[in-house]
Amino acid sequence: MHWGSMLVTPHISGAWQHAFNDVTPAAALAFASTDIGFNVTGVPLAEDSTLIDAGLDFVLGEKMTAGVSYSGQFGEGVQDNAVKGRLIWLF
């Protein structure tokens, strides 16, 4: 679509993410030089969550595009939000 003389391209996507089996990431590791072992446990994942991404891309010129977007993840006990910007210059 056009906004004044600028071409604007909207985009949006949504998804559902389901984690199977054990939702707590863990790894048993060891140092190669000493063989001393240790365990690492991560933050538990949400079993079910919704993913959303929406944004706009603006054509600024023949070889330049700018964009801004929002990304979010929502689940039980989990919330992750991000705003992203980008500038593409082809030369």
ZAKOL-917425 format. One record per residue: chain; residue in three letters; residue number from 1; x, y, z of N, C-alpha, C, O in turn. Coordinates in nm, 2 decimals. Layout:
   chain   res     n     n.c1     n.c2     n.c3    ca.c1    ca.c2    ca.c3     c.c1     c.c2     c.c3     o.c1     o.c2     o.c3
       A   ALA   NUM        X        Y        Z        X        Y        Z        X        Y        Z        X        Y        Z
...
//
This chain:
   chain   res     n     n.c1     n.c2     n.c3    ca.c1    ca.c2    ca.c3     c.c1     c.c2     c.c3     o.c1     o.c2     o.c3
       A   MET     1     0.08    -0.12     0.00     0.00     0.00     0.00     0.09     0.12     0.00     0.21     0.12     0.04
       A   HIS     2     0.03     0.24    -0.04     0.11     0.36    -0.05     0.07     0.45     0.07    -0.04     0.47     0.10
       A   TRP     3     0.18     0.51     0.13     0.16     0.62     0.23     0.23     0.74     0.18     0.35     0.75     0.19
       A   GLY     4     0.15     0.83     0.12     0.21     0.94     0.04     0.28     0.88    -0.08     0.22     0.81    -0.16
       A   SER     5     0.41     0.92    -0.10     0.48     0.86    -0.21     0.56     0.74    -0.17     0.63     0.68    -0.25
       A   MET     6     0.55     0.69    -0.04     0.63     0.58     0.01     0.54     0.45     0.00     0.43     0.45     0.03
       A   LEU     7     0.61     0.34    -0.05     0.55     0.21    -0.05     0.57     0.14     0.09     0.68     0.14     0.14
       A   VAL     8     0.46     0.10     0.15     0.46     0.04     0.28     0.40    -0.10     0.27     0.30    -0.13     0.21
       A   THR     9     0.48    -0.20     0.33     0.44    -0.34     0.32     0.42    -0.39     0.47     0.51    -0.40     0.54
       A   PRO    10     0.29    -0.42     0.51     0.27    -0.47     0.64     0.29    -0.62     0.64     0.27    -0.69     0.54
       A   HIS    11     0.32    -0.68     0.76     0.33    -0.82     0.77     0.29    -0.86     0.91     0.32    -0.79     1.01
       A   ILE    12     0.23    -0.98     0.92     0.18    -1.03     1.05     0.19    -1.18     1.05     0.15    -1.24     0.94
       A   SER    13     0.22    -1.24     1.16     0.22    -1.39     1.17     0.19    -1.43     1.31     0.22    -1.36     1.40
       A   GLY    14     0.12    -1.54     1.32     0.09    -1.60     1.45     0.11    -1.75     1.45     0.10    -1.81     1.35
       A   ALA    15     0.15    -1.80     1.57     0.18    -1.94     1.58     0.15    -1.99     1.72     0.15    -1.91     1.81
       A   TRP    16     0.14    -2.12     1.73     0.12    -2.19     1.86     0.24    -2.28     1.88     0.28    -2.35     1.78
       A   GLN    17     0.31    -2.27     1.99     0.42    -2.36     2.02     0.39    -2.45     2.13     0.35    -2.41     2.24
       A   HIS    18     0.42    -2.58     2.11     0.40    -2.68     2.22     0.53    -2.75     2.25     0.59    -2.80     2.15
       A   ALA    19     0.56    -2.76     2.37     0.68    -2.83     2.41     0.64    -2.97     2.46     0.55    -2.99     2.54
       A   PHE    20     0.71    -3.07     2.40     0.69    -3.21     2.44     0.78    -3.26     2.54     0.89    -3.20     2.56
       A   ASN    21     0.74    -3.36     2.61     0.83    -3.43     2.71     0.87    -3.34     2.82     0.80    -3.26     2.87
       A   ASP    22     1.00    -3.35     2.86     1.06    -3.27     2.97     1.07    -3.12     2.92     1.14    -3.10     2.82
       A   VAL    23     1.01    -3.03     3.00     1.02    -2.89     2.96     1.13    -2.81     3.03     1.14    -2.69     3.01
       A   THR    24     1.21    -2.88     3.10     1.33    -2.82     3.17     1.45    -2.86     3.09     1.49    -2.98     3.11
       A   PRO    25     1.52    -2.77     3.02     1.64    -2.81     2.95     1.76    -2.84     3.05     1.78    -2.76     3.14
       A   ALA    26     1.83    -2.94     3.02     1.94    -2.98     3.11     2.05    -3.05     3.03     2.02    -3.11     2.93
       A   ALA    27     2.18    -3.04     3.07     2.29    -3.10     3.01     2.39    -3.14     3.11     2.42    -3.07     3.20
       A   ALA    28     2.45    -3.26     3.09     2.56    -3.31     3.18     2.69    -3.29     3.09     2.70    -3.34     2.99
       A   LEU    29     2.78    -3.21     3.14     2.90    -3.17     3.07     3.03    -3.20     3.16     3.02    -3.23     3.27
       A   ALA    30     3.14    -3.20     3.09     3.27    -3.22     3.16     3.38    -3.14     3.09     3.38    -3.12     2.97
       A   PHE    31     3.48    -3.10     3.17     3.59    -3.03     3.12     3.68    -3.13     3.05     3.71    -3.24     3.11
       A   ALA    32     3.73    -3.11     2.93     3.81    -3.20     2.86     3.95    -3.22     2.92     4.00    -3.33     2.92
       A   SER    33     4.00    -3.12     2.98     4.14    -3.13     3.04     4.14    -3.20     3.17     4.24    -3.27     3.21
       A   THR    34     4.03    -3.20     3.25     4.03    -3.25     3.39     3.93    -3.36     3.41     3.94    -3.43     3.51
       A   ASP    35     3.84    -3.38     3.31     3.73    -3.48     3.33     3.64    -3.45     3.45     3.57    -3.54     3.49
       A   ILE    36     3.64    -3.33     3.50     3.55    -3.29     3.61     3.42    -3.26     3.55     3.40    -3.17     3.46
       A   GLY    37     3.31    -3.33     3.60     3.18    -3.32     3.54     3.09    -3.22     3.62     3.12    -3.19     3.74
       A   PHE    38     3.00    -3.16     3.55     2.90    -3.07     3.61     2.77    -3.07     3.53     2.77    -3.11     3.41
       A   ASN    39     2.66    -3.03     3.59     2.53    -3.03     3.53     2.49    -2.88     3.51     2.51    -2.80     3.60
       A   VAL    40     2.42    -2.86     3.40     2.37    -2.73     3.37     2.22    -2.74     3.35     2.18    -2.83     3.27
       A   THR    41     2.13    -2.66     3.42     1.99    -2.67     3.40     1.94    -2.53     3.36     1.98    -2.43     3.42
       A   GLY    42     1.86    -2.53     3.26     1.80    -2.40     3.21     1.67    -2.37     3.27     1.62    -2.44     3.35
       A   VAL    43     1.61    -2.26     3.22     1.48    -2.21     3.27     1.38    -2.30     3.20     1.38    -2.32     3.08
       A   PRO    44     1.28    -2.35     3.28     1.17    -2.43     3.22     1.10    -2.36     3.11     1.07    -2.24     3.12
       A   LEU    45     1.06    -2.43     3.00     0.99    -2.38     2.89     0.84    -2.38     2.92     0.79    -2.47     3.00
       A   ALA    46     0.76    -2.29     2.87     0.62    -2.30     2.88     0.57    -2.42     2.79     0.62    -2.43     2.68
       A   GLU    47     0.48    -2.50     2.84     0.43    -2.61     2.77     0.35    -2.57     2.64     0.37    -2.63     2.53
       A   ASP    48     0.27    -2.46     2.65     0.20    -2.41     2.54     0.22    -2.26     2.54     0.20    -2.19     2.64
       A   SER    49     0.25    -2.20     2.42     0.26    -2.06     2.42     0.22    -2.01     2.28     0.22    -2.08     2.18
       A   THR    50     0.18    -1.88     2.27     0.14    -1.81     2.15     0.25    -1.72     2.10     0.31    -1.65     2.18
       A   LEU    51     0.29    -1.73     1.97     0.39    -1.64     1.91     0.33    -1.54     1.82     0.24    -1.58     1.74
       A   ILE    52     0.36    -1.42     1.83     0.31    -1.31     1.74     0.42    -1.23     1.69     0.52    -1.20     1.76
       A   ASP    53     0.41    -1.20     1.56     0.51    -1.11     1.49     0.43    -1.02     1.40     0.36    -1.07     1.31
       A   ALA    54     0.45    -0.89     1.41     0.38    -0.79     1.32     0.47    -0.67     1.30     0.55    -0.63     1.39
       A   GLY    55     0.47    -0.62     1.18     0.55    -0.50     1.15     0.52    -0.44     1.01     0.43    -0.48     0.94
       A   LEU    56     0.60    -0.33     0.99     0.59    -0.26     0.86     0.72    -0.24     0.80     0.82    -0.22     0.87
       A   ASP    57     0.73    -0.25     0.67     0.85    -0.23     0.59     0.82    -0.10     0.50     0.72    -0.10     0.44
       A   PHE    58     0.92    -0.01     0.50     0.90     0.11     0.42     1.01     0.12     0.31     1.13     0.11     0.34
       A   VAL    59     0.97     0.14     0.19     1.06     0.16     0.08     1.10     0.30     0.08     1.02     0.39     0.04
       A   LEU    60     1.22     0.34     0.11     1.27     0.48     0.12     1.33     0.53    -0.01     1.33     0.65    -0.04
       A   GLY    61     1.37     0.44    -0.09     1.43     0.47    -0.22     1.45     0.34    -0.30     1.40     0.24    -0.26
       A   GLU    62     1.51     0.36    -0.42     1.53     0.24    -0.51     1.62     0.13    -0.44     1.59     0.01    -0.47
       A   LYS    63     1.71     0.17    -0.35     1.80     0.07    -0.29     1.80     0.08    -0.14     1.89     0.02    -0.08
       A   MET    64     1.70     0.14    -0.08     1.70     0.15     0.07     1.56     0.12     0.12     1.45     0.17     0.07
       A   THR    65     1.56     0.03     0.22     1.43    -0.01     0.29     1.45     0.00     0.44     1.56    -0.04     0.49
       A   ALA    66     1.35     0.04     0.51     1.36     0.05     0.66     1.24    -0.03     0.71     1.13    -0.04     0.64
       A   GLY    67     1.25    -0.09     0.83     1.14    -0.17     0.88     1.14    -0.16     1.03     1.24    -0.14     1.10
       A   VAL    68     1.02    -0.18     1.09     1.00    -0.19     1.23     0.90    -0.30     1.26     0.81    -0.32     1.18
       A   SER    69     0.93    -0.38     1.36     0.84    -0.49     1.39     0.83    -0.52     1.54     0.92    -0.48     1.62
       A   TYR    70     0.73    -0.59     1.58     0.71    -0.63     1.72     0.70    -0.79     1.72     0.64    -0.85     1.64
       A   SER    71     0.77    -0.85     1.82     0.76    -0.99     1.84     0.72    -1.02     1.98     0.78    -0.96     2.07
       A   GLY    72     0.63    -1.11     2.00     0.59    -1.15     2.14     0.57    -1.30     2.15     0.53    -1.36     2.06
       A   GLN    73     0.59    -1.34     2.27     0.56    -1.48     2.31     0.49    -1.48     2.44     0.54    -1.42     2.54
       A   PHE    74     0.37    -1.55     2.45     0.29    -1.54     2.57     0.25    -1.69     2.60     0.20    -1.76     2.52
       A   GLY    75     0.28    -1.73     2.73     0.24    -1.86     2.77     0.22    -1.85     2.92     0.23    -1.74     2.98
       A   GLU    76     0.19    -1.97     2.98     0.17    -1.97     3.13     0.30    -1.94     3.20     0.40    -2.02     3.20
       A   GLY    77     0.31    -1.83     3.27     0.43    -1.79     3.34     0.54    -1.73     3.25     0.65    -1.71     3.30
       A   VAL    78     0.51    -1.71     3.12     0.62    -1.67     3.03     0.56    -1.55     2.95     0.45    -1.56     2.90
       A   GLN    79     0.64    -1.44     2.94     0.61    -1.33     2.85     0.74    -1.28     2.80     0.83    -1.24     2.88
       A   ASP    80     0.75    -1.27     2.67     0.87    -1.22     2.60     0.83    -1.12     2.50     0.75    -1.15     2.41
       A   ASN    81     0.88    -1.00     2.50     0.84    -0.89     2.41     0.97    -0.83     2.35     1.07    -0.82     2.41
       A   ALA    82     0.96    -0.79     2.22     1.07    -0.73     2.15     1.02    -0.64     2.04     0.92    -0.66     1.98
       A   VAL    83     1.09    -0.53     2.03     1.07    -0.43     1.92     1.20    -0.43     1.84     1.30    -0.41     1.90
       A   LYS    84     1.19    -0.45     1.71     1.31    -0.46     1.62     1.30    -0.35     1.51     1.19    -0.32     1.46
       A   GLY    85     1.41    -0.30     1.48     1.42    -0.21     1.37     1.53    -0.25     1.27     1.63    -0.32     1.32
       A   ARG    86     1.52    -0.22     1.14     1.63    -0.26     1.05     1.63    -0.16     0.94     1.53    -0.09     0.91
       A   LEU    87     1.75    -0.15     0.88     1.77    -0.06     0.77     1.85    -0.14     0.66     1.96    -0.20     0.70
       A   ILE    88     1.80    -0.15     0.54     1.87    -0.23     0.44     1.91    -0.13     0.33     1.82    -0.06     0.27
       A   TRP    89     2.04    -0.13     0.29     2.09    -0.04     0.19     2.16    -0.13     0.09     2.27    -0.19     0.12
       A   LEU    90     2.11    -0.14    -0.03     2.18    -0.22    -0.13     2.27    -0.13    -0.21     2.24    -0.02    -0.26
       A   PHE    91     2.40    -0.18    -0.23     2.49    -0.10    -0.31     2.58    -0.19    -0.39     2.66    -0.14    -0.47
//
